[in-house]
């Protein structure tokens, strides 16, 4: 895709991340994750370990984190998995980043339900802050990605920012969320209109006694 993030040069990546190692706390957690699976099934821990590694890099760089090749190699070696198998996991799931991202990774759903409900307005609010799809802003604060369905179609349009979903968005509510994040203020994930779960607008129409 033309708006995909640029994967850094491998020589530079290895120079920076070739000596990557778990922190003491994460090494213990990684061992605990692997121990959840019976002998011979350690490969089942790959997704959790990749996520842990990405979060460690995020903590070290004050970003949302990403997975350089040497880090993927470390995870693969730990569980006796060929590197290519681990790399296949990273490239399949959009939760993993193959290139550096900003402090806030803004993933806007561009699938049909969100488009019909106003995802263009969400994109416009992002553009107003200087975001461009597939790029990180010069200040390192934002990375904007357009993604496929994130599973909140009933509350479209929606965006995922780092680990949180924000739903029932408008231009104004998106702008307010971005402004709050930029200024270090708290934000409330979920529906921005007060909708409970995925109930119809105006509240539930059935099983009302279970809505409390």
DRENRO-245355 format. One record per residue (C-alpha): residue in one letter; chain; x, y, z. Coordinates in Angstrom, 3 decimals, decimal comma, padded with zeros to 6 digits. Layout:
<recs>
 r c        u        v        w
 A A        X        Y        Z
...
</recs>
This chain:
<recs>
 r c        u        v        w
 X A  000,000  000,000  000,000
 X A  001,189  003,487 -000,810
 X A  000,394  004,698  002,684
 X A  002,203  001,884  004,520
 X A  004,806  002,809  007,106
 X A  008,416  002,767  005,912
 X A  010,360 -000,206  007,253
 X A  013,833  000,962  008,350
 X A  017,057 -000,252  006,764
 X A  017,982 -003,625  008,268
 X A  021,602 -002,682  008,943
 X A  020,472  000,317  010,976
 X A  017,869 -001,796  012,721
 X A  020,407 -004,429  013,736
 X A  022,834 -001,766  014,921
 X A  020,153 -000,333  017,202
 X A  018,264 -003,440  018,303
 X A  020,681 -006,342  017,749
 X A  021,459 -006,517  021,453
 X A  017,812 -006,441  022,552
 X A  017,154 -008,438  025,703
 X A  014,229 -008,767  028,040
 X A  014,148 -006,568  031,094
 X A  014,331 -008,524  034,337
 X A  010,576 -008,174  034,865
 X A  009,707 -009,097  031,296
 X A  012,085 -012,067  031,299
 X A  010,164 -013,464  034,264
 X A  006,847 -012,750  032,557
 X A  008,044 -014,339  029,316
 X A  008,977 -017,514  031,186
 X A  005,548 -017,544  032,825
 X A  003,852 -017,187  029,439
 X A  005,814 -020,066  027,913
 X A  005,118 -022,232  030,974
 X A  001,371 -022,049  030,295
 X A  001,799 -024,512  027,445
 X A  002,746 -028,214  027,641
 X A  006,110 -029,478  026,379
 X A  006,308 -029,335  022,620
 X A  003,661 -026,615  022,405
 X A  005,792 -023,606  023,311
 X A  005,152 -022,093  019,898
 X A  001,652 -021,278  021,121
 X A  003,214 -018,488  023,191
 X A  004,401 -016,577  020,120
 X A  001,634 -013,966  019,999
 X A  001,880 -013,068  023,674
 X A  005,681 -012,868  023,536
 X A  005,634 -010,660  020,435
 X A  003,174 -008,343  022,144
 X A  005,351 -008,241  025,251
 X A  008,419 -007,409  023,158
 X A  006,597 -004,653  021,294
 X A  005,450 -003,130  024,571
 X A  008,998 -003,238  025,974
 X A  010,274 -001,345  022,939
 X A  007,412  001,092  023,354
 X A  008,407  001,715  026,955
 X A  012,045  002,234  025,938
 X A  011,190  004,675  023,123
 X A  008,107  006,377  024,616
 X A  006,037  005,203  021,651
 X A  003,451  002,508  020,996
 X A  006,315  000,187  020,069
 X A  007,288 -001,938  017,085
 X A  009,070 -005,198  016,255
 X A  012,520 -004,972  014,640
 X A  013,776 -008,158  012,994
 X A  016,340 -008,937  015,752
 X A  013,559 -008,786  018,328
 X A  011,396 -011,193  016,337
 X A  014,428 -013,474  016,105
 X A  014,860 -013,405  019,882
 X A  011,231 -014,396  020,432
 X A  011,428 -017,155  017,818
 X A  014,633 -018,570  019,337
 X A  013,144 -018,583  022,818
 X A  010,328 -020,906  021,767
 X A  012,227 -022,939  019,177
 X A  010,288 -021,550  016,235
 X A  011,781 -020,794  012,804
 X A  012,132 -017,057  012,336
 X A  009,918 -017,077  009,240
 X A  007,021 -018,601  011,177
 X A  007,217 -015,823  013,756
 X A  007,572 -013,241  010,988
 X A  004,418 -014,610  009,356
 X A  002,527 -013,932  012,590
 X A  003,819 -010,359  012,764
 X A  002,868 -009,608  009,176
 X A -000,591 -011,174  009,485
 X A -001,893 -009,313  012,543
 X A -002,181 -005,533  012,454
 X A -001,674 -005,383  016,221
 X A  002,052 -005,750  015,491
 X A  004,052 -002,901  013,965
 X A  006,858 -003,632  011,516
 X A  008,040 -000,027  011,544
 X A  008,416  002,604  014,258
 X A  005,241  004,416  015,236
 X A  004,488  007,468  017,329
 X A  003,424  007,779  020,922
 X A -000,175  007,434  019,770
 X A -000,961  004,987  016,969
 X A -004,254  006,155  015,497
 X A -005,936  003,365  013,521
 X A -009,029  004,563  011,691
 X A -011,451  001,944  010,395
 X A -012,154  002,533  006,720
 X A -014,483 -000,402  006,081
 X A -017,995  000,135  004,662
 X A -020,025  000,520  007,921
 X A -017,639  003,167  009,216
 X A -017,542  004,919  005,845
 X A -021,324  005,086  005,751
 X A -021,399  006,498  009,273
 X A -018,764  009,175  008,765
 X A -015,214  007,823  008,933
 X A -014,198  010,610  006,536
 X A -014,935  013,066  009,330
 X A -012,655  011,101  011,641
 X A -009,918  011,275  009,020
 X A -010,501  015,013  008,630
 X A -010,035  015,555  012,365
 X A -006,763  013,620  012,176
 X A -005,639  015,635  009,155
 X A -006,353  018,841  011,053
 X A -003,661  017,799  013,536
 X A -001,196  017,248  010,692
 X A -001,546  013,483  010,384
 X A -000,997  011,749  007,055
 X A -001,863  008,107  006,435
 X A  001,157  005,853  006,714
 X A  003,305  008,526  008,335
 X A  004,411  009,651  011,779
 X A  004,181  013,355  012,537
 X A  007,501  015,221  012,856
 X A  007,028  015,620  016,604
 X A  006,758  011,837  016,975
 X A  003,374  012,110  018,653
 X A  001,031  010,566  016,085
 X A  001,053  007,763  013,543
 X A -002,032  007,429  011,344
 X A -003,078  004,147  009,739
 X A -006,261  003,244  007,898
 X A -007,245 -000,310  008,763
 X A -009,905 -002,844  007,937
 X A -012,793 -003,744  010,244
 X A -011,983 -003,480  013,950
 X A -015,190 -005,192  015,045
 X A -017,293 -002,295  016,321
 X A -019,551 -001,901  013,280
 X A -022,698 -001,241  015,310
 X A -021,027  001,780  016,891
 X A -019,425  003,139  013,722
 X A -017,452  005,187  012,990
 X A -014,688  004,179  015,316
 X A -010,960  004,464  015,821
 X A -008,442  002,508  017,853
 X A -005,756  004,581  019,568
 X A -003,099  002,405  021,166
 X A -005,082 -000,117  023,227
 X A -008,418  001,716  023,343
 X A -011,424  001,880  021,014
 X A -013,405  005,087  020,574
 X A -016,824  004,705  018,976
 X A -019,826  006,713  017,695
 X A -017,442  009,430  016,606
 X A -017,991  012,765  014,911
 X A -015,472  015,322  013,717
 X A -015,924  017,245  016,961
 X A -015,619  014,263  019,320
 X A -012,569  012,948  017,458
 X A -010,952  016,360  017,675
 X A -011,693  016,541  021,398
 X A -010,090  013,119  022,001
 X A -006,967  014,040  020,045
 X A -006,667  017,385  021,835
 X A -006,968  015,692  025,224
 X A -004,316  013,090  024,389
 X A -001,950  015,752  023,064
 X A -002,313  017,678  026,319
 X A -001,938  014,666  028,593
 X A -005,552  014,756  029,743
 X A -007,686  011,664  030,432
 X A -010,036  010,315  027,764
 X A -012,967  007,933  027,997
 X A -012,848  004,936  025,627
 X A -015,951  003,385  024,125
 X A -019,012  005,136  022,794
 X A -018,734  008,913  022,740
 X A -022,522  009,341  022,801
 X A -023,212  007,372  025,970
 X A -024,483  004,331  024,121
 X A -024,359  001,216  026,298
 X A -022,414 -001,550  024,585
 X A -023,975 -001,863  021,105
 X A -027,536 -001,016  022,059
 X A -029,642  001,018  019,607
 X A -029,411  004,782  019,852
 X A -031,765  005,836  022,618
 X A -031,114  002,744  024,708
 X A -032,108 -000,921  024,683
 X A -035,493 -001,918  023,306
 X A -035,572 -005,450  024,736
 X A -034,388 -007,137  027,938
 X A -034,399 -003,745  029,607
 X A -034,234 -005,298  033,076
 X A -030,737 -006,580  032,171
 X A -029,449 -003,208  030,994
 X A -028,528 -001,809  034,392
</recs>
